[in-house]
């Protein structure tokens, strides 16, 4: 699947930068074009793979914040994005949109620039283009501070409404105890790119590449994400031995030759085991998978370690677990890989404790804001009355 990626804010820019590195390393052809948008000049300068020019690194809000960021103020982030949307559009005009399958806006939802600006950009793109507009939102850890949780609660509600589907990664489920902040984020970004890289890389076979037995292409991903809502991704992998011949499509049908033939039962069992681990293990957004509206299964790895029987069993198991009849599946052969990986995309998930928690935070925050506003008005009235009494006593 070919994507035009926009990294909005510090976290979004770093993740898109990581996607470009992944693309260059694996030759997956996912990122057709990439743009970073930020209010902080230093964050844009720290990127390594996004081209260093004004068309790919867009600094917005210069008249308001002078290139120093919005200081975790997501309302200001939204205002700046609204004011400078033409500058962002100027950069997007250089994207060969006719060559992309969808837009992907990547943002951390806890800060100011990404959480405030990404929904604004999503709404703008939806108005102009016919291609799907997806969001990849990263939720802050609960230990990162109240303002970041509040920003995420506000941004989530708006972002999910403005995109065709919001893919979510929850830092809370991935940060390790005692881990440094920078080390934690680097590892998290690696996890994000690995999971989404395999998913979006499916179907993008280069010249002379291995043809999948059961093709997963961009239309399968788009159909799975269709209908909106929130999505999460599961991932599991296992190291396997690779042979020089590599097998291939024909050998997977005929059973291969005498020297390279693999135990079909063992291969099938490995696949079904990996599917279960991916779906029931650590999802990008932890949730109960029962009730998911749609799902997509992708098995990636050396072609001789993939077979139709295992994929079909895995797909049926997901149908049983989710209760959904819209479960698609297929393989993504990577001859040079030394691992078999299972990626499970669950779309339209509803039973998500973290989202319920964020919604409660938003409700409580609004109540607190109303109380604080009323208290401020009462204090102002008291201050005015005190001043009037003091003036009367003087005369």
N, C-alpha and C positions, 0 to 999 in steps of 0.2 A: 504494500500500500504506500503510495507516494503522498507525502504530507508537506504542506507549507507550515512550518512551525514558528510561533511567535512566543518568545520568552518574555513575560511581563514581570518586571521587578527583579530583585536580586536572586531569589531562589529559582524563578522561572528562567532567567538568563543562564544560570549555571547548569540547569538540567538540559536545556536545549544545546548548550555548548558540549555537554557530555554525550548527547545524542549524535552530534556531528563526529565526535571522536569514535563512538561505537560504529557509525556508518563507515568511516574510513578504515577502521580495523577489520570489519567483517565484510565490507563490500555489499551491504544489504540493500542499499538504494532506497532507504526509507525517507530521508530528508531531501526533498527536492529543492527547498530553499529555507533559509533560517534568518530570523530577525530578532534582535534583542531590544526591548524598550525599557527605559528606566528614567527615574528623576535624579538619580545619583551618578555623577560622572565617573567616580572611582570604581563603581560596580561594573560599568561598561568597559572600562580600561582593563579590568582583571580577567576578561574573557580570553580564551586561547584559540578557539577554533572558528568562531563567527568572524567573518571578514571585518577588518578594522576600517570601516568607512561609514559615512553618514547615512547611507542607504540601508545598511545592515545593523548598525548600532545607533539607535534613535534616542537622543536625550530630549525629554519633554519637561515642561514646567520651568524653563529657565527664567522666565520673567517673575515667577512666584517664589521658587526655592533656590535659584542660582546654582543648580547642579549639586545641591547638598542633600537631596532626598526629602521625603515628606514626614519623616520622623514617626512612622507607624500610625499616621493619621489617614485612615482609609477614605474618609470623606473628602479630604484634600486630594488624595490620590485619584478619586473619581472625578473631581472638579478639573484637575489638571489634564486628565485624559480627555474629557469632554472638550476643553479649550484647545487642545493640541491634536485633535483627532485627524486634522488635515495633514499634519506632519507624519503621523503614523501611516496614513493612507498613501502618502507620497512614497514611503518605503515599500509598501505592499504593491504599489503599481509596478515595481521592478520584478515582482514574482511572476513566473510564467504559469498563471492560474490554470490555463488550459491543459497543463501537464500534471496537475495535482488532483488527488481523489478527495481531499478534505483539508480543512484548516485545523490545526491543533494549537490552542492557546494554553501555555503552561505557566502556572503561577503558584507561589506560596500564598495561602489564604490568611496567614497571620500578620503579615506586615502591612504597609500602607499603600505602596505603589501597585503591587500585584493584586492585592485583594480588592482595592478600590477601582483600579483601571481595567482589569481583565473583563469584568461583565460589560463595561462600556464598549470595549473593542468588540466583544462577541455580538452585541446588539447591532453595532455598526456593520460588521461583516455579514450578518444575516440579512440586513437590508439591501446590501449591494450584490452579493454573490449567490449563486444557486448551489454551490458545493456545501456539503455539511460542515458545520462549525462545532468542533468538540472542545471540551475543556479538560485539562489535567490539573486538578487542584490538590495541593499538598497541605494537609491539616497540621497545625503546630502541636507540639507535645504539650500536655497539660502542665508541665513544669516550666514552660517558657514564659509564663506571666499572664495575668488576667487580661491585659489589653490585647494580646495576640489571640486569645480564645474568643474574646468579644468580636474582634475583627473577623475571625473565621466564621463565627456564627452569622454575622451580617452578610459577609461576602458570599457564603455558601448559598444562602436563600436566593440571592440575586443571580449568581453565576449559573446555578442549575436551571433557572428559568430562561436564561438568555442563550444557552447552548443546546445543540441537538442531543448531547449526552455529556454528563460530567463523570469522568474517570477520576477516582479519588485514591490518594495515598495518605495514610494516617501515620505521621511520625511517632505518635504515642505507642503504636504497636511495634516499632522498629528500633527505637533508641535503646541502647544497652546501659545497664547500671554502671556508673563509674566511668563511662566513656567521655572523652573530651568532646566539646561542642563541635569543633571543626572536623574531627575524626568521625564523629557520628553522622554529620551531614554528608561527608564524602562517601561513606559507606551506603547511606540511604540513597543518594543519587545513583550510585552504582546499581543498587537493587532495582530502582525505578527503571533505569535504562535497559537492564537485562530483561526484565519482564515485558516491557512494552516493545522492546526491540525485537524479540522473538515473535510477538503477536503481529506487529505491523510489517515485519519482514516476510511473513508468509505470503507466497505467491509472487514475490519479486525475484524471479529466477533470471540470472544473467545469461549472456551468450555462452552456450555450451554447458550450462548448469543442469543439474539433475531435475527431471520433471516429476512432480508429485503424482502419487498413485490416486489420491483423492484430493483434488486441488482446493486449497483455501486461498481465495483471492480477495481483492478489496471489496467486492460486492457482498461477500459473506460477512465481513467485518461490519460494513455499513448496515446490512440488514439486521445484524445482531444488536447494533447500537440504536437502530431506528426505534422511535417511540419515546425517546427522552428518558429522563430519570437519572439514576446514579448507578455506576458500574464499579466492579472490583475485579482484581485479577489474582489468580493463584498460580504458583509456579513450583515445580519440583524437577530435579534432574539427577542423573546417575552416570558415572563414568563407564564407558564401554570400550572394548578392544576393537580397533579398526583394522580392516584388511586392505591390502593394496588394490584389489580388484574393485572394491566398492559396491558390488552387487548392482542394483539399479532396478528400474521399473519392471523389466522383463523377468529378472531373476526373482522379484518379489511375487510374480504371478506363478512362475514355473517351479519355484522352490530353490532356485539357484543351482550351482553345480556341486559336484561331489566334494570339492576341496573347501569351498567357502560357504556351504549350506549351514545355516544356523538352526538351532533347535527352535522350531516354530512355537512350541508350547512355552518355552522359556521366554522368547521374545514377546509373546502375547501377554504372559503374566507380568513381565516387567512393565509393559505399557499400562495395563489396568492398575497396577500398583502405583505408578507415577501419577495417573489421573486422580486416584483417591487422595494421594498426598497433596497434590496441587489444590484440590477443591476443599479439603478438610484441614489443610495446614494453615500457614500464616498468609492470609489474604492481604492485598494492599489496603483494603478497608475491611476489618473483621466484621462478619455478619453471619446470620443464619442463612444458609444457601436455599433452604426450603422457601418456596414462594418467588424465587427469581423468575422474571418474566421470560427471559431469553438467555441462551448460553452458547458459547463457541469453544470447541476443543481443538487445540493445535498441538501435534506431536512433531518435534523437530529433532534431527540428528542424522547419523549415517544411514543411508537408505536401506542397507541390509538389516538394520535393527528396527525397522518400521514395518508393520504389516496391517493389512485392512482389517483382519479379524480383531486384533487388539484395539484398534481405533474404534471399531463398531461397538465392541463391548464397553469401552470407556464412555462412549457417547450414550449408550443405553443406560449405563449406571447413573450418569448425570441427569438424564430424563427422570429416572426413579427418585433421585434425591431432591431435585428441584420441583418436580411436579409439572414441569414445562414441556410442551410438545414442540417448542421451537429451540431445538438443540442441534447445532451444526457441528461438523467435525471434519478434520482432514490432516494431512501430513505436510511437513515442510522439510524436504531432504537437504541435508548439508553434508556433503561428502567428506569435507575436511574436518568435521567436528569429532571430538573425542567423547561427546556426551549425548545422551538422549534426554530431551527436556519435554515436559508437558506443561502447556499453558492453558488455563481455563479462564475464560472471560465470562463473568456473570453480570448480566445487564438487567436493569429494572429491579434492583434489590430493594427490599422494604424494611426488613427486620434488622436495623442497624443501630445498636446501642449508642455509638459515638454521635450519630446524627441527632438522635433524640436528646442526647446531652447538650449538644450545641443549640438545639431549638429551645431548650429550657433556659440556657444561658442568655439567649437573645430576649426571651420573655422577661426574665428577672432583670436584665440590664435595662430594658425599657421601663419597667416599673421603678427601678432605682433612679433612672434619669428623670422620670416624672416627679419622684419624691424630692430629688436634689433641686430640681427647678422650683418646686413649690416652696422648699425650705429657703432657697435663695431669695425668692420673692417676699417671703415672710420676713427674712432678715433685713431686706432692703426697706420694707415698710416700717419695721421697728427702728431702723437707723434714721429714717426720715422723721418719724414721730419724736424720737429722742432729740434730734436737732431742733425741731420746732419747739419742744418744751424748754430746751436750753436757751433758745432765742427769746422766748417769752419771759423767762426768769431774768434775763439781762435788761429787759425794758419794763 
